Amino acid sequence: MRKDKPSITARKVALSIITLGEKPGMEKIIPPGVVEATARLLVASGALGARQVRWSRSRRMVSVYEAFDWMLPGQFEAFAYRKAYCERQVRDALDACFTQVLVLGAGYDTLAWRLSPDYPDVNFFEIDHPATARLKAKGIDVMGHRDNLALIAEDLGQRKLLDVLTSNEQWDQDAKTIIVAEGLVMYLQSEAVRDLFYQCAVAVTVGSRILFSYFLAGEDGRPDVGRWTGMLLWLQKATGEPWLWSIQPGELGPFLEESGWIISPSLTGPNVRYGVEFYVVATKNQ
């Protein structure tokens, strides 16, 4: 990611969610309030102008997205299913008496902002790169501050996650926590991914959960997102936000266990995949 610029990917995902709100049938998939909150946040933060957001909320833009869906089949609608899956997992954890939520690489996601009033006894934390996090904080200030939501602007490539969390007096290492790393790890180098899972495990208590998405690895070890993988990898690199990490499903279990996590099939579900991303929920087991 370009160090001095807000994330292009975060903005793209947010716009996709707004456009999906105009696609017939998606209102049954996207959690209530997501589209409107995302639109408000983009404008309030200054990430996009009101005119651009209105254009994204048009049936014509739905057609544009669908016209390019052949490059990543199913990925346009997958953003809706992704948001629904993440929110369901977080609500399930909170209803099971978890008391902390940590969203990594939050971008313009509104999950923590929307859920924090429903769970006033839960502490919500978001961490993102400063260039994106500062814009988002500006938008949240306009939309309404939440006392139990902490927005943390940090570059985890420069500072360890554990240091960031333990320096926040509200963070409780003994609290059962659900960590959300939606659409994040594919942008990290392999060693950075390994270290991230390790840092997450050290920062939370046994029984905590981590939810993340990942890309399938091809025979050449690179992310495999289908027929147009080569072109898409080039495009991502050209934007300054390349896809770097991927893994075969059979290798994921041992990879996670090295960092203190174990896949929870009863939570994840059987081979959950939306578009080109696989989804996993793991539990801290030591």
C-alpha positions as a Markdown table, in Angstrom:
| # | Residue | x | y | z |
|---|---|---|---|---|
| 1 | Met | 0.0 | 0.0 | 0.0 |
| 2 | Arg | 1.2 | 3.5 | -0.7 |
| 3 | Lys | 2.2 | 4.9 | 2.7 |
| 4 | Asp | 0.8 | 8.4 | 2.2 |
| 5 | Lys | -2.5 | 7.6 | 0.4 |
| 6 | Pro | -5.8 | 6.2 | 1.7 |
| 7 | Ser | -6.4 | 2.6 | 0.5 |
| 8 | Ile | -7.8 | 2.3 | -3.0 |
| 9 | Thr | -9.1 | -1.2 | -2.2 |
| 10 | Ala | -11.0 | 0.1 | 0.9 |
| 11 | Arg | -12.7 | 2.7 | -1.2 |
| 12 | Lys | -13.5 | 0.1 | -3.9 |
| 13 | Val | -15.1 | -2.3 | -1.5 |
| 14 | Ala | -17.2 | 0.4 | 0.1 |
| 15 | Leu | -18.4 | 1.6 | -3.3 |
| 16 | Ser | -19.2 | -2.0 | -4.3 |
| 17 | Ile | -21.4 | -2.3 | -1.2 |
| 18 | Ile | -23.2 | 0.9 | -2.0 |
| 19 | Thr | -23.9 | -0.3 | -5.6 |
| 20 | Leu | -25.0 | -3.7 | -4.4 |
| 21 | Gly | -27.7 | -1.9 | -2.4 |
| 22 | Glu | -29.4 | -1.1 | -5.7 |
| 23 | Lys | -29.2 | -4.7 | -7.0 |
| 24 | Pro | -32.5 | -6.5 | -6.7 |
| 25 | Gly | -32.4 | -9.2 | -4.1 |
| 26 | Met | -29.3 | -8.0 | -2.3 |
| 27 | Glu | -31.5 | -6.4 | 0.4 |
| 28 | Lys | -32.1 | -9.9 | 1.7 |
| 29 | Ile | -28.3 | -10.5 | 2.0 |
| 30 | Ile | -26.7 | -7.2 | 3.1 |
| 31 | Pro | -27.3 | -6.6 | 6.8 |
| 32 | Pro | -29.7 | -3.8 | 7.6 |
| 33 | Gly | -28.1 | -0.3 | 7.7 |
| 34 | Val | -24.8 | -1.3 | 6.0 |
| 35 | Val | -25.5 | 0.5 | 2.7 |
| 36 | Glu | -26.7 | 3.7 | 4.2 |
| 37 | Ala | -24.0 | 3.9 | 6.8 |
| 38 | Thr | -21.3 | 3.2 | 4.2 |
| 39 | Ala | -22.6 | 6.0 | 2.0 |
| 40 | Arg | -22.7 | 8.4 | 4.9 |
| 41 | Leu | -19.2 | 7.5 | 5.9 |
| 42 | Leu | -17.7 | 8.0 | 2.5 |
| 43 | Val | -19.1 | 11.5 | 2.2 |
| 44 | Ala | -18.6 | 12.6 | 5.8 |
| 45 | Ser | -15.0 | 11.5 | 5.7 |
| 46 | Gly | -14.3 | 13.3 | 2.5 |
| 47 | Ala | -13.2 | 10.0 | 0.9 |
| 48 | Leu | -15.7 | 10.7 | -1.9 |
| 49 | Gly | -18.1 | 13.4 | -2.9 |
| 50 | Ala | -21.8 | 13.2 | -2.5 |
| 51 | Arg | -22.2 | 13.2 | -6.3 |
| 52 | Gln | -19.9 | 10.2 | -6.7 |
| 53 | Val | -21.8 | 8.3 | -4.0 |
| 54 | Arg | -25.1 | 9.1 | -5.7 |
| 55 | Trp | -23.8 | 7.8 | -9.0 |
| 56 | Ser | -22.7 | 4.6 | -7.3 |
| 57 | Arg | -26.2 | 4.2 | -6.0 |
| 58 | Ser | -27.7 | 3.8 | -9.4 |
| 59 | Arg | -28.9 | 0.8 | -11.4 |
| 60 | Arg | -26.7 | 1.9 | -14.2 |
| 61 | Met | -23.6 | 1.4 | -12.0 |
| 62 | Val | -25.0 | -2.1 | -11.1 |
| 63 | Ser | -24.8 | -2.9 | -14.9 |
| 64 | Val | -21.3 | -1.6 | -15.1 |
| 65 | Tyr | -20.1 | -3.9 | -12.2 |
| 66 | Glu | -21.9 | -6.8 | -13.7 |
| 67 | Ala | -20.3 | -6.2 | -17.1 |
| 68 | Phe | -16.9 | -6.7 | -15.6 |
| 69 | Asp | -17.8 | -9.6 | -13.3 |
| 70 | Trp | -16.3 | -12.0 | -15.9 |
| 71 | Met | -12.9 | -11.1 | -14.6 |
| 72 | Leu | -13.6 | -12.3 | -11.1 |
| 73 | Pro | -16.8 | -14.4 | -11.4 |
| 74 | Gly | -19.2 | -13.9 | -8.5 |
| 75 | Gln | -16.9 | -11.4 | -6.7 |
| 76 | Phe | -19.3 | -8.4 | -7.1 |
| 77 | Glu | -22.1 | -10.1 | -5.2 |
| 78 | Ala | -19.6 | -11.8 | -2.9 |
| 79 | Phe | -19.0 | -8.4 | -1.1 |
| 80 | Ala | -22.6 | -8.6 | 0.1 |
| 81 | Tyr | -22.2 | -12.2 | 1.3 |
| 82 | Arg | -18.9 | -11.3 | 2.9 |
| 83 | Lys | -20.4 | -8.5 | 5.0 |
| 84 | Ala | -23.3 | -10.7 | 6.0 |
| 85 | Tyr | -21.0 | -13.6 | 7.0 |
| 86 | Cys | -18.7 | -11.3 | 9.1 |
| 87 | Glu | -21.6 | -9.7 | 10.9 |
| 88 | Arg | -23.2 | -13.0 | 11.7 |
| 89 | Gln | -20.0 | -14.4 | 13.1 |
| 90 | Val | -19.4 | -11.3 | 15.3 |
| 91 | Arg | -23.0 | -11.2 | 16.6 |
| 92 | Asp | -22.8 | -14.9 | 17.4 |
| 93 | Ala | -19.6 | -14.3 | 19.4 |
| 94 | Leu | -21.1 | -11.4 | 21.3 |
| 95 | Asp | -24.2 | -13.3 | 22.0 |
| 96 | Ala | -21.9 | -16.0 | 23.4 |
| 97 | Cys | -20.6 | -13.5 | 25.9 |
| 98 | Phe | -17.5 | -12.3 | 24.1 |
| 99 | Thr | -16.6 | -8.8 | 25.3 |
| 100 | Gln | -14.1 | -7.5 | 22.8 |
| 101 | Val | -14.1 | -7.0 | 19.0 |
| 102 | Leu | -11.0 | -6.2 | 17.0 |
| 103 | Val | -11.3 | -5.3 | 13.3 |
| 104 | Leu | -7.9 | -5.3 | 11.4 |
| 105 | Gly | -7.6 | -3.3 | 8.2 |
| 106 | Ala | -11.0 | -1.9 | 8.8 |
| 107 | Gly | -11.1 | 0.5 | 5.8 |
| 108 | Tyr | -14.6 | 2.1 | 5.5 |
| 109 | Asp | -16.3 | -0.9 | 7.1 |
| 110 | Thr | -19.1 | 0.2 | 9.4 |
| 111 | Leu | -19.6 | -3.0 | 11.4 |
| 112 | Ala | -18.1 | -1.8 | 14.7 |
| 113 | Trp | -19.8 | 1.6 | 14.5 |
| 114 | Arg | -23.2 | 0.0 | 13.9 |
| 115 | Leu | -22.9 | -2.8 | 16.4 |
| 116 | Ser | -21.4 | -0.8 | 19.3 |
| 117 | Pro | -24.7 | 0.8 | 20.4 |
| 118 | Asp | -26.3 | -2.7 | 20.5 |
| 119 | Tyr | -23.6 | -4.0 | 22.8 |
| 120 | Pro | -22.7 | -1.2 | 25.2 |
| 121 | Asp | -20.7 | -3.5 | 27.5 |
| 122 | Val | -18.5 | -4.6 | 24.6 |
| 123 | Asn | -15.3 | -2.8 | 23.6 |
| 124 | Phe | -14.8 | -2.4 | 19.9 |
| 125 | Phe | -11.4 | -1.6 | 18.4 |
| 126 | Glu | -10.4 | -0.9 | 14.8 |
| 127 | Ile | -6.8 | -0.7 | 13.5 |
| 128 | Asp | -5.9 | 0.6 | 10.0 |
| 129 | His | -3.1 | 2.3 | 8.2 |
| 130 | Pro | -3.0 | 6.0 | 9.2 |
| 131 | Ala | -3.8 | 7.5 | 5.8 |
| 132 | Thr | -7.1 | 5.6 | 5.7 |
| 133 | Ala | -7.8 | 5.6 | 9.5 |
| 134 | Arg | -7.6 | 9.4 | 9.8 |
| 135 | Leu | -10.2 | 9.9 | 7.0 |
| 136 | Lys | -12.5 | 7.4 | 8.6 |
| 137 | Ala | -12.1 | 9.0 | 12.0 |
| 138 | Lys | -13.2 | 12.3 | 10.5 |
| 139 | Gly | -16.3 | 10.7 | 9.1 |
| 140 | Ile | -17.1 | 8.9 | 12.4 |
| 141 | Asp | -16.9 | 12.2 | 14.2 |
| 142 | Val | -19.5 | 13.6 | 11.9 |
| 143 | Met | -21.8 | 10.5 | 12.1 |
| 144 | Gly | -21.6 | 10.2 | 15.9 |
| 145 | His | -18.9 | 9.2 | 18.3 |
| 146 | Arg | -19.2 | 5.8 | 20.2 |
| 147 | Asp | -17.8 | 5.7 | 23.7 |
| 148 | Asn | -17.0 | 1.9 | 23.3 |
| 149 | Leu | -15.3 | 2.2 | 19.9 |
| 150 | Ala | -11.6 | 3.0 | 19.6 |
| 151 | Leu | -10.2 | 3.9 | 16.1 |
| 152 | Ile | -6.5 | 3.3 | 16.1 |
| 153 | Ala | -4.3 | 4.7 | 13.3 |
| 154 | Glu | -1.2 | 2.5 | 13.0 |
| 155 | Asp | 1.0 | 1.0 | 10.4 |
| 156 | Leu | 1.4 | -2.6 | 11.5 |
| 157 | Gly | 4.3 | -2.9 | 9.2 |
| 158 | Gln | 6.2 | -0.5 | 11.4 |
| 159 | Arg | 4.8 | -1.4 | 14.8 |
| 160 | Lys | 3.8 | -4.8 | 16.3 |
| 161 | Leu | 0.1 | -5.4 | 16.8 |
| 162 | Leu | 0.7 | -6.5 | 20.4 |
| 163 | Asp | 2.5 | -3.2 | 21.2 |
| 164 | Val | -0.3 | -1.2 | 19.7 |
| 165 | Leu | -3.0 | -3.1 | 21.7 |
| 166 | Thr | -1.3 | -3.2 | 25.0 |
| 167 | Ser | -0.5 | 0.5 | 24.9 |
| 168 | Asn | -4.3 | 1.1 | 24.8 |
| 169 | Glu | -5.5 | 1.1 | 28.4 |
| 170 | Gln | -9.0 | -0.1 | 27.3 |
| 171 | Trp | -7.6 | -3.3 | 25.8 |
| 172 | Asp | -8.1 | -6.4 | 28.0 |
| 173 | Gln | -5.9 | -9.4 | 27.1 |
| 174 | Asp | -8.0 | -11.6 | 29.4 |
| 175 | Ala | -11.3 | -10.8 | 27.5 |
| 176 | Lys | -12.8 | -13.3 | 25.1 |
| 177 | Thr | -12.3 | -11.5 | 21.8 |
| 178 | Ile | -13.3 | -12.0 | 18.1 |
| 179 | Ile | -10.9 | -10.6 | 15.6 |
| 180 | Val | -12.0 | -9.8 | 12.1 |
| 181 | Ala | -9.4 | -9.8 | 9.3 |
| 182 | Glu | -11.7 | -9.5 | 6.3 |
| 183 | Gly | -9.9 | -9.1 | 3.0 |
| 184 | Leu | -6.6 | -8.4 | 4.6 |
| 185 | Val | -4.0 | -11.2 | 4.6 |
| 186 | Met | -3.7 | -11.5 | 0.9 |
| 187 | Tyr | -2.0 | -8.1 | 0.8 |
| 188 | Leu | 0.8 | -9.3 | 3.2 |
| 189 | Gln | 4.0 | -11.1 | 2.7 |
| 190 | Ser | 4.1 | -14.7 | 4.1 |
| 191 | Glu | 6.2 | -13.9 | 7.1 |
| 192 | Ala | 4.0 | -10.9 | 7.9 |
| 193 | Val | 0.9 | -13.2 | 7.8 |
| 194 | Arg | 2.5 | -15.7 | 10.1 |
| 195 | Asp | 3.6 | -12.9 | 12.5 |
| 196 | Leu | 0.1 | -11.4 | 12.5 |
| 197 | Phe | -1.6 | -14.6 | 13.6 |
| 198 | Tyr | 1.1 | -15.1 | 16.3 |
| 199 | Gln | 0.6 | -11.5 | 17.5 |
| 200 | Cys | -3.2 | -11.9 | 17.5 |
| 201 | Ala | -2.9 | -15.1 | 19.6 |
| 202 | Val | -0.6 | -13.5 | 22.2 |
| 203 | Ala | -3.0 | -10.5 | 22.5 |
| 204 | Val | -6.1 | -12.5 | 23.4 |
| 205 | Thr | -7.2 | -15.2 | 25.8 |
| 206 | Val | -7.9 | -18.9 | 25.1 |
| 207 | Gly | -11.2 | -19.4 | 23.4 |
| 208 | Ser | -11.0 | -16.2 | 21.4 |
| 209 | Arg | -11.7 | -16.4 | 17.7 |
| 210 | Ile | -10.3 | -15.0 | 14.5 |
| 211 | Leu | -12.3 | -14.6 | 11.3 |
| 212 | Phe | -10.4 | -14.1 | 8.0 |
| 213 | Ser | -10.6 | -14.6 | 4.3 |
| 214 | Tyr | -7.9 | -15.9 | 2.0 |
| 215 | Phe | -7.1 | -16.7 | -1.6 |
| 216 | Leu | -6.4 | -20.2 | -2.9 |
| 217 | Ala | -2.7 | -20.7 | -3.9 |
| 218 | Gly | -2.0 | -21.9 | -7.5 |
| 219 | Glu | 0.7 | -24.4 | -8.5 |
| 220 | Asp | 3.2 | -21.5 | -8.8 |
| 221 | Gly | 2.5 | -20.4 | -5.2 |
| 222 | Arg | 0.8 | -17.2 | -6.3 |
| 223 | Pro | -2.8 | -16.4 | -5.5 |
| 224 | Asp | -5.1 | -18.1 | -8.0 |
| 225 | Val | -8.3 | -16.2 | -8.7 |
| 226 | Gly | -9.2 | -17.8 | -11.9 |
| 227 | Arg | -8.6 | -17.5 | -15.6 |
| 228 | Trp | -7.5 | -13.9 | -15.5 |
| 229 | Thr | -5.1 | -14.3 | -12.6 |
| 230 | Gly | -2.1 | -13.0 | -14.4 |
| 231 | Met | -3.7 | -9.8 | -15.5 |
| 232 | Leu | -5.4 | -9.2 | -12.1 |
| 233 | Leu | -2.1 | -9.7 | -10.3 |
| 234 | Trp | -0.5 | -7.1 | -12.6 |
| 235 | Leu | -3.4 | -4.6 | -12.1 |
| 236 | Gln | -3.2 | -5.0 | -8.3 |
| 237 | Lys | 0.5 | -4.4 | -8.4 |
| 238 | Ala | 0.0 | -1.3 | -10.6 |
| 239 | Thr | -2.3 | 0.2 | -8.0 |
| 240 | Gly | 0.3 | -0.2 | -5.3 |
| 241 | Glu | -1.8 | -2.8 | -3.4 |
| 242 | Pro | -0.6 | -6.2 | -4.8 |
| 243 | Trp | -1.9 | -9.6 | -3.8 |
| 244 | Leu | 0.9 | -11.4 | -2.1 |
| 245 | Trp | -0.2 | -14.3 | 0.2 |
| 246 | Ser | -2.3 | -17.4 | -0.6 |
| 247 | Ile | -2.4 | -20.9 | 0.7 |
| 248 | Gln | -3.9 | -24.3 | -0.1 |
| 249 | Pro | -6.8 | -25.3 | 2.2 |
| 250 | Gly | -5.0 | -28.5 | 3.2 |
| 251 | Glu | -2.0 | -26.4 | 4.4 |
| 252 | Leu | -4.0 | -23.9 | 6.4 |
| 253 | Gly | -4.6 | -26.0 | 9.5 |
| 254 | Pro | -0.9 | -26.7 | 10.2 |
| 255 | Phe | -0.1 | -23.0 | 9.4 |
| 256 | Leu | -2.6 | -21.7 | 12.0 |
| 257 | Glu | -1.6 | -24.3 | 14.6 |
| 258 | Glu | 1.9 | -23.0 | 14.6 |
| 259 | Ser | 0.6 | -19.7 | 15.9 |
| 260 | Gly | -1.8 | -21.1 | 18.5 |
| 261 | Trp | -5.0 | -21.3 | 16.4 |
| 262 | Ile | -7.1 | -24.2 | 15.4 |
| 263 | Ile | -9.8 | -24.2 | 12.7 |
| 264 | Ser | -13.3 | -24.4 | 14.1 |
| 265 | Pro | -15.4 | -26.3 | 11.4 |
| 266 | Ser | -18.6 | -25.9 | 13.5 |
| 267 | Leu | -18.2 | -22.1 | 13.3 |
| 268 | Thr | -16.8 | -21.8 | 9.8 |
| 269 | Gly | -19.2 | -24.1 | 8.0 |
| 270 | Pro | -18.2 | -26.5 | 5.2 |
| 271 | Asn | -15.7 | -25.0 | 2.7 |
| 272 | Val | -17.2 | -21.4 | 2.9 |
| 273 | Arg | -16.3 | -19.5 | -0.3 |
| 274 | Tyr | -17.7 | -16.2 | -1.7 |
| 275 | Gly | -16.4 | -15.2 | -5.1 |
| 276 | Val | -12.7 | -15.8 | -5.1 |
| 277 | Glu | -12.3 | -15.8 | -1.3 |
| 278 | Phe | -12.4 | -18.6 | 1.2 |
| 279 | Tyr | -13.6 | -17.9 | 4.8 |
| 280 | Val | -12.3 | -19.4 | 8.0 |
| 281 | Val | -13.0 | -19.0 | 11.7 |
| 282 | Ala | -10.3 | -20.3 | 14.1 |
| 283 | Thr | -10.1 | -20.5 | 17.8 |
| 284 | Lys | -7.2 | -19.9 | 20.1 |
| 285 | Asn | -6.4 | -23.2 | 21.7 |
| 286 | Gln | -3.3 | -22.6 | 23.9 |
